[in-house]
C-alpha cells in the first residue's frame, strides 16, 4: 500500500523537515488504518483496539453497557 508520495518526502516528514498537508495526513492515517483521533490519542496505549470496543458498545442496550462498565471496573482492580 502506498500513500502516493515519494520516499524522500515521507523521510522529510519523519525527520521534521516537512509537515504533511491535511490531505497527506489523512492518507497517512488511512495507510496506518487509524482515524486522526486515534493518531493523536496520547492517553491510550492502544487507541485502535479502544475504538473497536467503542464501536461494538454502540449497539448494546443500557443493561449490556452497564455490564460492560462493571466488567471494565473489575478488570482494572
mmJSON file of the N, C-alpha and C atoms, coordinates in Angstrom:
{"data_MODEL":{"atom_site":{
"group_PDB":["ATOM","ATOM","ATOM","ATOM","ATOM","ATOM","ATOM","ATOM","ATOM","ATOM","ATOM","ATOM","ATOM","ATOM","ATOM","ATOM","ATOM","ATOM","ATOM","ATOM","ATOM","ATOM","ATOM","ATOM","ATOM","ATOM","ATOM","ATOM","ATOM","ATOM","ATOM","ATOM","ATOM","ATOM","ATOM","ATOM","ATOM","ATOM","ATOM","ATOM","ATOM","ATOM","ATOM","ATOM","ATOM","ATOM","ATOM","ATOM","ATOM","ATOM","ATOM","ATOM","ATOM","ATOM","ATOM","ATOM","ATOM","ATOM","ATOM","ATOM","ATOM","ATOM","ATOM","ATOM","ATOM","ATOM","ATOM","ATOM","ATOM","ATOM","ATOM","ATOM","ATOM","ATOM","ATOM","ATOM","ATOM","ATOM","ATOM","ATOM","ATOM","ATOM","ATOM","ATOM","ATOM","ATOM","ATOM","ATOM","ATOM","ATOM","ATOM","ATOM","ATOM","ATOM","ATOM","ATOM","ATOM","ATOM","ATOM","ATOM","ATOM","ATOM","ATOM","ATOM","ATOM","ATOM","ATOM","ATOM","ATOM","ATOM","ATOM","ATOM","ATOM","ATOM","ATOM","ATOM","ATOM","ATOM","ATOM","ATOM","ATOM","ATOM","ATOM","ATOM","ATOM","ATOM","ATOM","ATOM","ATOM","ATOM","ATOM","ATOM","ATOM","ATOM","ATOM","ATOM","ATOM","ATOM","ATOM","ATOM","ATOM","ATOM","ATOM","ATOM","ATOM","ATOM","ATOM","ATOM","ATOM","ATOM","ATOM","ATOM","ATOM","ATOM","ATOM","ATOM","ATOM","ATOM","ATOM","ATOM","ATOM","ATOM","ATOM","ATOM","ATOM","ATOM","ATOM","ATOM","ATOM","ATOM","ATOM","ATOM","ATOM","ATOM","ATOM","ATOM","ATOM","ATOM","ATOM","ATOM","ATOM","ATOM","ATOM","ATOM","ATOM","ATOM","ATOM","ATOM","ATOM","ATOM","ATOM","ATOM","ATOM","ATOM","ATOM","ATOM","ATOM","ATOM","ATOM","ATOM","ATOM","ATOM","ATOM","ATOM","ATOM","ATOM","ATOM","ATOM","ATOM","ATOM","ATOM","ATOM","ATOM","ATOM","ATOM","ATOM","ATOM","ATOM","ATOM","ATOM","ATOM","ATOM","ATOM","ATOM","ATOM","ATOM","ATOM","ATOM","ATOM","ATOM","ATOM"],
"id":[1,2,3,4,5,6,7,8,9,10,11,12,13,14,15,16,17,18,19,20,21,22,23,24,25,26,27,28,29,30,31,32,33,34,35,36,37,38,39,40,41,42,43,44,45,46,47,48,49,50,51,52,53,54,55,56,57,58,59,60,61,62,63,64,65,66,67,68,69,70,71,72,73,74,75,76,77,78,79,80,81,82,83,84,85,86,87,88,89,90,91,92,93,94,95,96,97,98,99,100,101,102,103,104,105,106,107,108,109,110,111,112,113,114,115,116,117,118,119,120,121,122,123,124,125,126,127,128,129,130,131,132,133,134,135,136,137,138,139,140,141,142,143,144,145,146,147,148,149,150,151,152,153,154,155,156,157,158,159,160,161,162,163,164,165,166,167,168,169,170,171,172,173,174,175,176,177,178,179,180,181,182,183,184,185,186,187,188,189,190,191,192,193,194,195,196,197,198,199,200,201,202,203,204,205,206,207,208,209,210,211,212,213,214,215,216,217,218,219,220,221,222,223,224,225,226,227,228,229,230,231],
"type_symbol":["N","C","C","N","C","C","N","C","C","N","C","C","N","C","C","N","C","C","N","C","C","N","C","C","N","C","C","N","C","C","N","C","C","N","C","C","N","C","C","N","C","C","N","C","C","N","C","C","N","C","C","N","C","C","N","C","C","N","C","C","N","C","C","N","C","C","N","C","C","N","C","C","N","C","C","N","C","C","N","C","C","N","C","C","N","C","C","N","C","C","N","C","C","N","C","C","N","C","C","N","C","C","N","C","C","N","C","C","N","C","C","N","C","C","N","C","C","N","C","C","N","C","C","N","C","C","N","C","C","N","C","C","N","C","C","N","C","C","N","C","C","N","C","C","N","C","C","N","C","C","N","C","C","N","C","C","N","C","C","N","C","C","N","C","C","N","C","C","N","C","C","N","C","C","N","C","C","N","C","C","N","C","C","N","C","C","N","C","C","N","C","C","N","C","C","N","C","C","N","C","C","N","C","C","N","C","C","N","C","C","N","C","C","N","C","C","N","C","C","N","C","C","N","C","C","N","C","C","N","C","C"],
"label_atom_id":["N","CA","C","N","CA","C","N","CA","C","N","CA","C","N","CA","C","N","CA","C","N","CA","C","N","CA","C","N","CA","C","N","CA","C","N","CA","C","N","CA","C","N","CA","C","N","CA","C","N","CA","C","N","CA","C","N","CA","C","N","CA","C","N","CA","C","N","CA","C","N","CA","C","N","CA","C","N","CA","C","N","CA","C","N","CA","C","N","CA","C","N","CA","C","N","CA","C","N","CA","C","N","CA","C","N","CA","C","N","CA","C","N","CA","C","N","CA","C","N","CA","C","N","CA","C","N","CA","C","N","CA","C","N","CA","C","N","CA","C","N","CA","C","N","CA","C","N","CA","C","N","CA","C","N","CA","C","N","CA","C","N","CA","C","N","CA","C","N","CA","C","N","CA","C","N","CA","C","N","CA","C","N","CA","C","N","CA","C","N","CA","C","N","CA","C","N","CA","C","N","CA","C","N","CA","C","N","CA","C","N","CA","C","N","CA","C","N","CA","C","N","CA","C","N","CA","C","N","CA","C","N","CA","C","N","CA","C","N","CA","C","N","CA","C","N","CA","C","N","CA","C","N","CA","C","N","CA","C","N","CA","C","N","CA","C","N","CA","C"],
"label_alt_id":[null,null,null,null,null,null,null,null,null,null,null,null,null,null,null,null,null,null,null,null,null,null,null,null,null,null,null,null,null,null,null,null,null,null,null,null,null,null,null,null,null,null,null,null,null,null,null,null,null,null,null,null,null,null,null,null,null,null,null,null,null,null,null,null,null,null,null,null,null,null,null,null,null,null,null,null,null,null,null,null,null,null,null,null,null,null,null,null,null,null,null,null,null,null,null,null,null,null,null,null,null,null,null,null,null,null,null,null,null,null,null,null,null,null,null,null,null,null,null,null,null,null,null,null,null,null,null,null,null,null,null,null,null,null,null,null,null,null,null,null,null,null,null,null,null,null,null,null,null,null,null,null,null,null,null,null,null,null,null,null,null,null,null,null,null,null,null,null,null,null,null,null,null,null,null,null,null,null,null,null,null,null,null,null,null,null,null,null,null,null,null,null,null,null,null,null,null,null,null,null,null,null,null,null,null,null,null,null,null,null,null,null,null,null,null,null,null,null,null,null,null,null,null,null,null,null,null,null,null,null,null],
"label_comp_id":["UNK","UNK","UNK","UNK","UNK","UNK","UNK","UNK","UNK","UNK","UNK","UNK","UNK","UNK","UNK","UNK","UNK","UNK","UNK","UNK","UNK","UNK","UNK","UNK","UNK","UNK","UNK","UNK","UNK","UNK","UNK","UNK","UNK","UNK","UNK","UNK","UNK","UNK","UNK","UNK","UNK","UNK","UNK","UNK","UNK","UNK","UNK","UNK","UNK","UNK","UNK","UNK","UNK","UNK","UNK","UNK","UNK","UNK","UNK","UNK","UNK","UNK","UNK","UNK","UNK","UNK","UNK","UNK","UNK","UNK","UNK","UNK","UNK","UNK","UNK","UNK","UNK","UNK","UNK","UNK","UNK","UNK","UNK","UNK","UNK","UNK","UNK","UNK","UNK","UNK","UNK","UNK","UNK","UNK","UNK","UNK","UNK","UNK","UNK","UNK","UNK","UNK","UNK","UNK","UNK","UNK","UNK","UNK","UNK","UNK","UNK","UNK","UNK","UNK","UNK","UNK","UNK","UNK","UNK","UNK","UNK","UNK","UNK","UNK","UNK","UNK","UNK","UNK","UNK","UNK","UNK","UNK","UNK","UNK","UNK","UNK","UNK","UNK","UNK","UNK","UNK","UNK","UNK","UNK","UNK","UNK","UNK","UNK","UNK","UNK","UNK","UNK","UNK","UNK","UNK","UNK","UNK","UNK","UNK","UNK","UNK","UNK","UNK","UNK","UNK","UNK","UNK","UNK","UNK","UNK","UNK","UNK","UNK","UNK","UNK","UNK","UNK","UNK","UNK","UNK","UNK","UNK","UNK","UNK","UNK","UNK","UNK","UNK","UNK","UNK","UNK","UNK","UNK","UNK","UNK","UNK","UNK","UNK","UNK","UNK","UNK","UNK","UNK","UNK","UNK","UNK","UNK","UNK","UNK","UNK","UNK","UNK","UNK","UNK","UNK","UNK","UNK","UNK","UNK","UNK","UNK","UNK","UNK","UNK","UNK","UNK","UNK","UNK","UNK","UNK","UNK"],
"label_asym_id":["A","A","A","A","A","A","A","A","A","A","A","A","A","A","A","A","A","A","A","A","A","A","A","A","A","A","A","A","A","A","A","A","A","A","A","A","A","A","A","A","A","A","A","A","A","A","A","A","A","A","A","A","A","A","A","A","A","A","A","A","A","A","A","A","A","A","A","A","A","A","A","A","A","A","A","A","A","A","A","A","A","A","A","A","A","A","A","A","A","A","A","A","A","A","A","A","A","A","A","A","A","A","A","A","A","A","A","A","A","A","A","A","A","A","A","A","A","A","A","A","A","A","A","A","A","A","A","A","A","A","A","A","A","A","A","A","A","A","A","A","A","A","A","A","A","A","A","A","A","A","A","A","A","A","A","A","A","A","A","A","A","A","A","A","A","A","A","A","A","A","A","A","A","A","A","A","A","A","A","A","A","A","A","A","A","A","A","A","A","A","A","A","A","A","A","A","A","A","A","A","A","A","A","A","A","A","A","A","A","A","A","A","A","A","A","A","A","A","A","A","A","A","A","A","A","A","A","A","A","A","A"],
"label_entity_id":["1","1","1","1","1","1","1","1","1","1","1","1","1","1","1","1","1","1","1","1","1","1","1","1","1","1","1","1","1","1","1","1","1","1","1","1","1","1","1","1","1","1","1","1","1","1","1","1","1","1","1","1","1","1","1","1","1","1","1","1","1","1","1","1","1","1","1","1","1","1","1","1","1","1","1","1","1","1","1","1","1","1","1","1","1","1","1","1","1","1","1","1","1","1","1","1","1","1","1","1","1","1","1","1","1","1","1","1","1","1","1","1","1","1","1","1","1","1","1","1","1","1","1","1","1","1","1","1","1","1","1","1","1","1","1","1","1","1","1","1","1","1","1","1","1","1","1","1","1","1","1","1","1","1","1","1","1","1","1","1","1","1","1","1","1","1","1","1","1","1","1","1","1","1","1","1","1","1","1","1","1","1","1","1","1","1","1","1","1","1","1","1","1","1","1","1","1","1","1","1","1","1","1","1","1","1","1","1","1","1","1","1","1","1","1","1","1","1","1","1","1","1","1","1","1","1","1","1","1","1","1"],
"label_seq_id":[1,1,1,2,2,2,3,3,3,4,4,4,5,5,5,6,6,6,7,7,7,8,8,8,9,9,9,10,10,10,11,11,11,12,12,12,13,13,13,14,14,14,15,15,15,16,16,16,17,17,17,18,18,18,19,19,19,20,20,20,21,21,21,22,22,22,23,23,23,24,24,24,25,25,25,26,26,26,27,27,27,28,28,28,29,29,29,30,30,30,31,31,31,32,32,32,33,33,33,34,34,34,35,35,35,36,36,36,37,37,37,38,38,38,39,39,39,40,40,40,41,41,41,42,42,42,43,43,43,44,44,44,45,45,45,46,46,46,47,47,47,48,48,48,49,49,49,50,50,50,51,51,51,52,52,52,53,53,53,54,54,54,55,55,55,56,56,56,57,57,57,58,58,58,59,59,59,60,60,60,61,61,61,62,62,62,63,63,63,64,64,64,65,65,65,66,66,66,67,67,67,68,68,68,69,69,69,70,70,70,71,71,71,72,72,72,73,73,73,74,74,74,75,75,75,76,76,76,77,77,77],
"pdbx_PDB_ins_code":[null,null,null,null,null,null,null,null,null,null,null,null,null,null,null,null,null,null,null,null,null,null,null,null,null,null,null,null,null,null,null,null,null,null,null,null,null,null,null,null,null,null,null,null,null,null,null,null,null,null,null,null,null,null,null,null,null,null,null,null,null,null,null,null,null,null,null,null,null,null,null,null,null,null,null,null,null,null,null,null,null,null,null,null,null,null,null,null,null,null,null,null,null,null,null,null,null,null,null,null,null,null,null,null,null,null,null,null,null,null,null,null,null,null,null,null,null,null,null,null,null,null,null,null,null,null,null,null,null,null,null,null,null,null,null,null,null,null,null,null,null,null,null,null,null,null,null,null,null,null,null,null,null,null,null,null,null,null,null,null,null,null,null,null,null,null,null,null,null,null,null,null,null,null,null,null,null,null,null,null,null,null,null,null,null,null,null,null,null,null,null,null,null,null,null,null,null,null,null,null,null,null,null,null,null,null,null,null,null,null,null,null,null,null,null,null,null,null,null,null,null,null,null,null,null,null,null,null,null,null,null],
"Cartn_x":[0.853,0.0,0.894,0.459,1.233,0.32,0.911,0.114,0.339,1.04,1.218,2.232,3.165,4.205,5.568,6.557,7.901,8.503,9.433,10.132,10.869,11.414,12.133,11.199,9.987,9.014,8.623,8.348,7.98,9.15,10.367,11.55,11.666,11.379,11.424,10.37,9.208,8.174,8.674,9.213,9.709,10.815,11.631,12.746,12.415,11.156,10.738,11.128,11.582,11.951,10.694,9.724,8.44,7.307,6.217,4.972,4.004,3.243,2.31,1.12,0.556,-0.702,-1.789,-2.94,-4.045,-4.417,-4.436,-4.789,-3.79,-2.506,-1.489,-1.602,-1.899,-2.1,-3.226,-4.334,-5.437,-5.007,-4.19,-3.653,-2.783,-1.983,-1.135,-1.997,-3.045,-3.948,-4.592,-5.031,-5.607,-4.577,-3.351,-2.281,-2.042,-2.075,-1.857,-3.106,-4.222,-5.514,-5.971,-5.899,-6.388,-7.005,-7.877,-8.506,-7.56,-7.778,-6.969,-7.086,-8.27,-8.447,-7.562,-7.515,-6.66,-5.187,-4.819,-3.433,-2.945,-3.803,-3.414,-3.761,-4.308,-4.7,-3.468,-2.888,-1.667,-1.963,-3.231,-3.589,-3.948,-3.971,-4.346,-3.149,-2.928,-1.823,-2.187,-3.482,-3.899,-5.182,-5.076,-6.278,-7.099,-6.473,-7.224,-8.165,-7.651,-8.496,-9.558,-9.218,-10.203,-11.337,-10.997,-12.022,-12.909,-12.329,-13.129,-14.109,-13.634,-14.502,-15.634,-15.312,-16.315,-17.366,-16.913,-17.857,-18.761,-18.208,-19.005,-20.023,-19.634,-20.515,-21.689,-21.559,-22.619,-23.913,-23.844,-25.06,-25.669,-25.053,-25.554,-26.682,-27.549,-28.609,-28.059,-28.851,-28.384,-27.861,-28.572,-28.16,-26.823,-26.657,-25.401,-24.236,-24.489,-23.455,-23.087,-24.095,-23.813,-22.942,-23.214,-22.415,-20.983,-20.846,-19.521,-18.732,-19.39,-18.738,-18.301,-19.181,-18.821,-17.633,-17.626,-16.516,-15.213,-15.251,-14.054,-13.554,-14.473,-14.063,-13.464,-13.999,-13.464,-12.069,-11.888,-10.603,-9.478,-9.805,-8.744,-8.297,-8.967,-8.575,-7.298],
"Cartn_y":[-1.187,0.0,1.245,2.26,3.488,4.685,5.779,6.997,7.965,7.517,8.342,9.455,9.295,10.31,9.643,10.42,9.873,9.493,8.568,8.145,9.32,10.2,11.372,12.293,12.521,13.375,12.771,11.469,10.793,10.865,10.669,10.772,12.173,13.196,14.574,14.811,14.205,14.309,13.636,12.428,11.675,12.426,13.164,13.886,15.32,15.719,17.055,18.154,17.787,18.791,19.382,18.522,18.945,18.537,19.247,18.84,18.438,17.372,16.959,17.909,18.006,18.741,17.925,18.52,17.788,16.579,16.74,15.63,14.487,14.803,13.763,13.153,13.957,13.42,12.393,12.688,11.728,10.463,10.596,9.421,8.59,9.272,8.568,7.797,8.431,7.746,6.535,6.685,5.548,4.43,4.798,3.814,3.063,3.783,3.184,2.509,2.623,2.048,2.569,3.898,4.536,5.879,6.329,7.631,8.723,9.974,11.069,11.171,10.908,10.944,9.89,8.693,7.645,8.027,8.667,9.081,10.002,10.913,11.898,11.5,10.311,9.879,9.436,10.367,10.062,9.411,9.364,8.795,7.323,6.756,5.359,4.56,3.41,2.556,1.808,1.7,1.023,1.658,2.825,3.547,2.817,2.002,1.291,0.268,-0.514,-1.506,-0.827,0.296,1.041,1.524,1.975,2.403,1.233,0.052,-1.133,-1.459,-1.363,-1.615,-0.597,0.661,1.73,1.49,1.115,0.856,-0.325,-1.366,-2.533,-2.171,-1.299,-0.917,-0.063,0.605,1.493,0.754,-0.536,-1.279,-1.999,-1.845,-2.516,-1.719,-2.437,-1.75,-1.281,-0.535,0.049,-1.002,-2.096,-3.143,-3.748,-3.992,-4.55,-3.58,-2.291,-1.289,-1.253,-1.355,-1.393,-2.588,-3.742,-4.944,-4.74,-4.132,-3.86,-2.915,-1.91,-0.972,-1.698,-2.533,-3.297,-4.207,-4.847,-5.723,-4.934,-3.778,-2.951,-2.492,-2.102,-1.669,-2.816,-4.019,-5.186,-5.544,-5.422,-5.765,-4.827,-3.569,-2.63,-2.762,-3.629,-3.839,-4.639],
"Cartn_z":[0.0,0.0,0.0,-0.683,-0.801,-0.56,-0.099,0.08,-1.066,-2.103,-3.291,-3.15,-2.237,-2.021,-2.176,-2.551,-2.724,-1.367,-1.426,-0.211,0.421,-0.409,0.102,0.883,0.351,1.038,2.388,2.398,3.65,4.632,4.146,5.003,5.601,4.797,5.302,6.379,6.241,7.283,8.554,8.402,9.56,10.301,9.557,10.17,10.55,10.389,10.79,9.822,8.628,7.626,6.99,6.693,6.116,7.033,6.943,7.586,6.486,6.705,5.658,5.578,4.382,4.246,4.948,5.165,5.79,4.944,3.63,2.746,2.901,2.915,3.093,4.487,5.492,6.841,6.846,6.156,6.084,5.347,4.308,3.611,4.55,5.363,6.332,7.326,7.83,8.767,8.103,6.859,6.129,5.996,5.655,5.498,6.811,7.916,9.235,9.783,9.032,9.425,10.782,10.925,12.148,11.795,12.654,12.45,12.939,12.499,13.042,14.565,15.107,16.554,17.225,16.651,17.203,17.083,15.984,15.758,16.877,17.315,18.319,19.752,19.961,21.303,22.084,22.832,23.589,24.938,25.335,26.629,26.555,25.376,25.216,24.715,25.337,24.89,23.621,23.313,22.091,21.568,20.943,20.513,19.458,18.61,17.573,18.211,19.169,19.842,20.699,21.318,22.103,21.212,20.012,19.066,18.663,18.447,18.115,19.24,20.483,21.633,21.694,21.462,21.465,20.39,19.196,18.101,18.432,19.036,19.414,20.498,21.424,22.522,22.06,20.936,20.456,20.13,19.867,19.513,20.717,21.883,23.081,23.717,24.43,25.176,26.52,27.277,28.542,29.519,29.647,30.594,30.175,28.899,28.403,28.627,28.438,28.677,30.157,31.047,32.48,32.835,32.238,32.485,31.98,30.816,30.258,31.159,31.699,32.622,33.889,34.439,35.643,35.365,34.209,33.849,33.745,33.102,32.959,34.321,35.204,36.538,37.325,37.159,37.846,37.306,36.01,35.39,35.805,36.122,36.487,37.937,38.713,40.121,40.21],
"occupancy":[1.0,1.0,1.0,1.0,1.0,1.0,1.0,1.0,1.0,1.0,1.0,1.0,1.0,1.0,1.0,1.0,1.0,1.0,1.0,1.0,1.0,1.0,1.0,1.0,1.0,1.0,1.0,1.0,1.0,1.0,1.0,1.0,1.0,1.0,1.0,1.0,1.0,1.0,1.0,1.0,1.0,1.0,1.0,1.0,1.0,1.0,1.0,1.0,1.0,1.0,1.0,1.0,1.0,1.0,1.0,1.0,1.0,1.0,1.0,1.0,1.0,1.0,1.0,1.0,1.0,1.0,1.0,1.0,1.0,1.0,1.0,1.0,1.0,1.0,1.0,1.0,1.0,1.0,1.0,1.0,1.0,1.0,1.0,1.0,1.0,1.0,1.0,1.0,1.0,1.0,1.0,1.0,1.0,1.0,1.0,1.0,1.0,1.0,1.0,1.0,1.0,1.0,1.0,1.0,1.0,1.0,1.0,1.0,1.0,1.0,1.0,1.0,1.0,1.0,1.0,1.0,1.0,1.0,1.0,1.0,1.0,1.0,1.0,1.0,1.0,1.0,1.0,1.0,1.0,1.0,1.0,1.0,1.0,1.0,1.0,1.0,1.0,1.0,1.0,1.0,1.0,1.0,1.0,1.0,1.0,1.0,1.0,1.0,1.0,1.0,1.0,1.0,1.0,1.0,1.0,1.0,1.0,1.0,1.0,1.0,1.0,1.0,1.0,1.0,1.0,1.0,1.0,1.0,1.0,1.0,1.0,1.0,1.0,1.0,1.0,1.0,1.0,1.0,1.0,1.0,1.0,1.0,1.0,1.0,1.0,1.0,1.0,1.0,1.0,1.0,1.0,1.0,1.0,1.0,1.0,1.0,1.0,1.0,1.0,1.0,1.0,1.0,1.0,1.0,1.0,1.0,1.0,1.0,1.0,1.0,1.0,1.0,1.0,1.0,1.0,1.0,1.0,1.0,1.0,1.0,1.0,1.0,1.0,1.0,1.0,1.0,1.0,1.0,1.0,1.0,1.0],
"B_iso_or_equiv":[0.0,0.0,0.0,0.0,0.0,0.0,0.0,0.0,0.0,0.0,0.0,0.0,0.0,0.0,0.0,0.0,0.0,0.0,0.0,0.0,0.0,0.0,0.0,0.0,0.0,0.0,0.0,0.0,0.0,0.0,0.0,0.0,0.0,0.0,0.0,0.0,0.0,0.0,0.0,0.0,0.0,0.0,0.0,0.0,0.0,0.0,0.0,0.0,0.0,0.0,0.0,0.0,0.0,0.0,0.0,0.0,0.0,0.0,0.0,0.0,0.0,0.0,0.0,0.0,0.0,0.0,0.0,0.0,0.0,0.0,0.0,0.0,0.0,0.0,0.0,0.0,0.0,0.0,0.0,0.0,0.0,0.0,0.0,0.0,0.0,0.0,0.0,0.0,0.0,0.0,0.0,0.0,0.0,0.0,0.0,0.0,0.0,0.0,0.0,0.0,0.0,0.0,0.0,0.0,0.0,0.0,0.0,0.0,0.0,0.0,0.0,0.0,0.0,0.0,0.0,0.0,0.0,0.0,0.0,0.0,0.0,0.0,0.0,0.0,0.0,0.0,0.0,0.0,0.0,0.0,0.0,0.0,0.0,0.0,0.0,0.0,0.0,0.0,0.0,0.0,0.0,0.0,0.0,0.0,0.0,0.0,0.0,0.0,0.0,0.0,0.0,0.0,0.0,0.0,0.0,0.0,0.0,0.0,0.0,0.0,0.0,0.0,0.0,0.0,0.0,0.0,0.0,0.0,0.0,0.0,0.0,0.0,0.0,0.0,0.0,0.0,0.0,0.0,0.0,0.0,0.0,0.0,0.0,0.0,0.0,0.0,0.0,0.0,0.0,0.0,0.0,0.0,0.0,0.0,0.0,0.0,0.0,0.0,0.0,0.0,0.0,0.0,0.0,0.0,0.0,0.0,0.0,0.0,0.0,0.0,0.0,0.0,0.0,0.0,0.0,0.0,0.0,0.0,0.0,0.0,0.0,0.0,0.0,0.0,0.0,0.0,0.0,0.0,0.0,0.0,0.0],
"pdbx_formal_charge":[null,null,null,null,null,null,null,null,null,null,null,null,null,null,null,null,null,null,null,null,null,null,null,null,null,null,null,null,null,null,null,null,null,null,null,null,null,null,null,null,null,null,null,null,null,null,null,null,null,null,null,null,null,null,null,null,null,null,null,null,null,null,null,null,null,null,null,null,null,null,null,null,null,null,null,null,null,null,null,null,null,null,null,null,null,null,null,null,null,null,null,null,null,null,null,null,null,null,null,null,null,null,null,null,null,null,null,null,null,null,null,null,null,null,null,null,null,null,null,null,null,null,null,null,null,null,null,null,null,null,null,null,null,null,null,null,null,null,null,null,null,null,null,null,null,null,null,null,null,null,null,null,null,null,null,null,null,null,null,null,null,null,null,null,null,null,null,null,null,null,null,null,null,null,null,null,null,null,null,null,null,null,null,null,null,null,null,null,null,null,null,null,null,null,null,null,null,null,null,null,null,null,null,null,null,null,null,null,null,null,null,null,null,null,null,null,null,null,null,null,null,null,null,null,null,null,null,null,null,null,null],
"auth_seq_id":[1,1,1,2,2,2,3,3,3,4,4,4,5,5,5,6,6,6,7,7,7,8,8,8,9,9,9,10,10,10,11,11,11,12,12,12,13,13,13,14,14,14,15,15,15,16,16,16,17,17,17,18,18,18,19,19,19,20,20,20,21,21,21,22,22,22,23,23,23,24,24,24,25,25,25,26,26,26,27,27,27,28,28,28,29,29,29,30,30,30,31,31,31,32,32,32,33,33,33,34,34,34,35,35,35,36,36,36,37,37,37,38,38,38,39,39,39,40,40,40,41,41,41,42,42,42,43,43,43,44,44,44,45,45,45,46,46,46,47,47,47,48,48,48,49,49,49,50,50,50,51,51,51,52,52,52,53,53,53,54,54,54,55,55,55,56,56,56,57,57,57,58,58,58,59,59,59,60,60,60,61,61,61,62,62,62,63,63,63,64,64,64,65,65,65,66,66,66,67,67,67,68,68,68,69,69,69,70,70,70,71,71,71,72,72,72,73,73,73,74,74,74,75,75,75,76,76,76,77,77,77],
"auth_comp_id":["UNK","UNK","UNK","UNK","UNK","UNK","UNK","UNK","UNK","UNK","UNK","UNK","UNK","UNK","UNK","UNK","UNK","UNK","UNK","UNK","UNK","UNK","UNK","UNK","UNK","UNK","UNK","UNK","UNK","UNK","UNK","UNK","UNK","UNK","UNK","UNK","UNK","UNK","UNK","UNK","UNK","UNK","UNK","UNK","UNK","UNK","UNK","UNK","UNK","UNK","UNK","UNK","UNK","UNK","UNK","UNK","UNK","UNK","UNK","UNK","UNK","UNK","UNK","UNK","UNK","UNK","UNK","UNK","UNK","UNK","UNK","UNK","UNK","UNK","UNK","UNK","UNK","UNK","UNK","UNK","UNK","UNK","UNK","UNK","UNK","UNK","UNK","UNK","UNK","UNK","UNK","UNK","UNK","UNK","UNK","UNK","UNK","UNK","UNK","UNK","UNK","UNK","UNK","UNK","UNK","UNK","UNK","UNK","UNK","UNK","UNK","UNK","UNK","UNK","UNK","UNK","UNK","UNK","UNK","UNK","UNK","UNK","UNK","UNK","UNK","UNK","UNK","UNK","UNK","UNK","UNK","UNK","UNK","UNK","UNK","UNK","UNK","UNK","UNK","UNK","UNK","UNK","UNK","UNK","UNK","UNK","UNK","UNK","UNK","UNK","UNK","UNK","UNK","UNK","UNK","UNK","UNK","UNK","UNK","UNK","UNK","UNK","UNK","UNK","UNK","UNK","UNK","UNK","UNK","UNK","UNK","UNK","UNK","UNK","UNK","UNK","UNK","UNK","UNK","UNK","UNK","UNK","UNK","UNK","UNK","UNK","UNK","UNK","UNK","UNK","UNK","UNK","UNK","UNK","UNK","UNK","UNK","UNK","UNK","UNK","UNK","UNK","UNK","UNK","UNK","UNK","UNK","UNK","UNK","UNK","UNK","UNK","UNK","UNK","UNK","UNK","UNK","UNK","UNK","UNK","UNK","UNK","UNK","UNK","UNK","UNK","UNK","UNK","UNK","UNK","UNK"],
"auth_asym_id":["A","A","A","A","A","A","A","A","A","A","A","A","A","A","A","A","A","A","A","A","A","A","A","A","A","A","A","A","A","A","A","A","A","A","A","A","A","A","A","A","A","A","A","A","A","A","A","A","A","A","A","A","A","A","A","A","A","A","A","A","A","A","A","A","A","A","A","A","A","A","A","A","A","A","A","A","A","A","A","A","A","A","A","A","A","A","A","A","A","A","A","A","A","A","A","A","A","A","A","A","A","A","A","A","A","A","A","A","A","A","A","A","A","A","A","A","A","A","A","A","A","A","A","A","A","A","A","A","A","A","A","A","A","A","A","A","A","A","A","A","A","A","A","A","A","A","A","A","A","A","A","A","A","A","A","A","A","A","A","A","A","A","A","A","A","A","A","A","A","A","A","A","A","A","A","A","A","A","A","A","A","A","A","A","A","A","A","A","A","A","A","A","A","A","A","A","A","A","A","A","A","A","A","A","A","A","A","A","A","A","A","A","A","A","A","A","A","A","A","A","A","A","A","A","A","A","A","A","A","A","A"],
"auth_atom_id":["N","CA","C","N","CA","C","N","CA","C","N","CA","C","N","CA","C","N","CA","C","N","CA","C","N","CA","C","N","CA","C","N","CA","C","N","CA","C","N","CA","C","N","CA","C","N","CA","C","N","CA","C","N","CA","C","N","CA","C","N","CA","C","N","CA","C","N","CA","C","N","CA","C","N","CA","C","N","CA","C","N","CA","C","N","CA","C","N","CA","C","N","CA","C","N","CA","C","N","CA","C","N","CA","C","N","CA","C","N","CA","C","N","CA","C","N","CA","C","N","CA","C","N","CA","C","N","CA","C","N","CA","C","N","CA","C","N","CA","C","N","CA","C","N","CA","C","N","CA","C","N","CA","C","N","CA","C","N","CA","C","N","CA","C","N","CA","C","N","CA","C","N","CA","C","N","CA","C","N","CA","C","N","CA","C","N","CA","C","N","CA","C","N","CA","C","N","CA","C","N","CA","C","N","CA","C","N","CA","C","N","CA","C","N","CA","C","N","CA","C","N","CA","C","N","CA","C","N","CA","C","N","CA","C","N","CA","C","N","CA","C","N","CA","C","N","CA","C","N","CA","C","N","CA","C","N","CA","C","N","CA","C","N","CA","C","N","CA","C"],
"pdbx_PDB_model_num":[1,1,1,1,1,1,1,1,1,1,1,1,1,1,1,1,1,1,1,1,1,1,1,1,1,1,1,1,1,1,1,1,1,1,1,1,1,1,1,1,1,1,1,1,1,1,1,1,1,1,1,1,1,1,1,1,1,1,1,1,1,1,1,1,1,1,1,1,1,1,1,1,1,1,1,1,1,1,1,1,1,1,1,1,1,1,1,1,1,1,1,1,1,1,1,1,1,1,1,1,1,1,1,1,1,1,1,1,1,1,1,1,1,1,1,1,1,1,1,1,1,1,1,1,1,1,1,1,1,1,1,1,1,1,1,1,1,1,1,1,1,1,1,1,1,1,1,1,1,1,1,1,1,1,1,1,1,1,1,1,1,1,1,1,1,1,1,1,1,1,1,1,1,1,1,1,1,1,1,1,1,1,1,1,1,1,1,1,1,1,1,1,1,1,1,1,1,1,1,1,1,1,1,1,1,1,1,1,1,1,1,1,1,1,1,1,1,1,1,1,1,1,1,1,1,1,1,1,1,1,1]
}}}
